[in-house]
């Protein structure tokens, strides 16, 4: 049984963050994502995506739209030799959402709910897991979930000068990610 996983934030890590990406034509994979995931998968890691999706709560797109895009994305990974074992998303926002999504929840990063759920669902050892994100909230969620390796990739919205202390490693590109 696999007891470790590579957790990936979606927007800014898997794909370019154009803001509220909801259709395949808006989705641009970041160079190196498939090769990085292949390396981890070959080392026995599950590949799991953990993503805040407040665009659902704001009414920009529906959960069905998100699921359709997710299935499309998973097929692109599969075509590139990578199995996405799980995708966890939070549609909520505490201030900028419509009912029933307008709420404080345990799943929206920086809270660790999505990570903890995946750890439970897949019987993972968080100390052996890796979280890759592009924002301080990704690193905070990973730290709260006890993730052993927290990697901030600078392909998203954080610059090197703003690196959070709980990021254990900083890389310029997902292509630089190694197990």
Secondary structure, DSSP 8 states (H G I E B T S, - for coil): ----EEEE-SBTTTB---SS--SGGG--B-TTHHHHHHHHHHTT-EEEEEEE-HHHHTTSS-HHHHHHHHHHHHHHHHHTT----EEEEE--BSSS--TTTBS--SSSTTS-HHHHHHHHHHT--GGG-EEEESSHHHHHHHHHTT-SEEEEETTSS--GGG--TT-SEEES-GGG---
